[in-house]
């Protein structure tokens, strides 16, 4: 029986939180409401590059697949191509409440992370604080100014994708699968493959955790606490931290902050992953047939959802894939000296040209 009072008690906190997030978005970008526009360097550059393609579309009502505005001519599908058949993008417009670009992006990031925390059963008011901390992190604010909108848009859908996957694994499988297909399709359609790659790494860890923990948590807990790896860490963790600290301090003093940060990353992260695997690998075998069957159904659902998510974006992905073979990333660019051509991929110096080094990661805090 429908309980109106209980319904409103559950909905009101979320409605208030959503309104607060919207108010923060409108306040932060208040100058936009007064007719001003955020000058984003990459967007200005993109507008000039795509001018020829846009004019062709407006004049002839069709997409130009080639432009002469860059590199003496190049395919236009990495610059400005519209795919009328991709109806899923209309949902993406609604997620930002049809607000101006930067405002819509910020609100999508805020509300998406809020939903993710709710999926983890975090209290709504705590989830509100978490969403604000995430949405207004330093790195995102820098991306707005730089005009990295495709990157921001892809990031804005990461939290909803993770929430959908988690809901599939822990909640209603069918509904979670549908939500995963929609949110992942939006994420892929935002067209920043690098962020999709990072997202896939997180998904792998989530699925691994489910393989270890699903429906047999008590047995797994007993196994983990009794494993040799866990016993070793519980007895010698302070010694390991001391050794790592000495190594970092000595190298930082001698070679600088970047060197110290690099060493910290490349010692603690591999050790943490190794510890995770060695501690929990045996727990994979502590399973009941019923638990394995249930998890298998959920994983197949997620796989099918991923295939559906790729579907609306096939044209864009395939065009990028085929074009990539003829670029310096594919090792076949005619603009590269013959002696410098490779079998594919960029050299490390070129790939890291826009990176500030390992310490750049601290801007994510």
Secondary structure, DSSP 4 states (H G I P E B T S, - for coil): ---HHHHHHHHHHHHHHHHHHHHHHHHHTHHHHTT-----HHHHHHHHHTHHHHHHHHHHSS--SEESSSTTSEESTTTS---TT-TTHHHHHHHTTT--HHHHHHHHHHHHHHHHHHHTT--HHHHHHHHHHHHT-HHHHHHHHHT-HHHHHHHHHHHHHHHHHHHHHHS-HHHHHHHHHHHHHHHHHT--HHHHHHHHHHHHHHHHHHHHHTT-HHHHHHHHHHSHHHHHHHHHHHHHHHHHHHHHHHHHHHH-HHHHHHHHHHHHHHHHHHHHHHHHGGGGG---HHHHHHHHHHHHHHHHHHHHHHHTTHHHHHHHHHHHTTSTTTT--TTS-GGG--SSS--HHHHTTT---GGGGGGG-
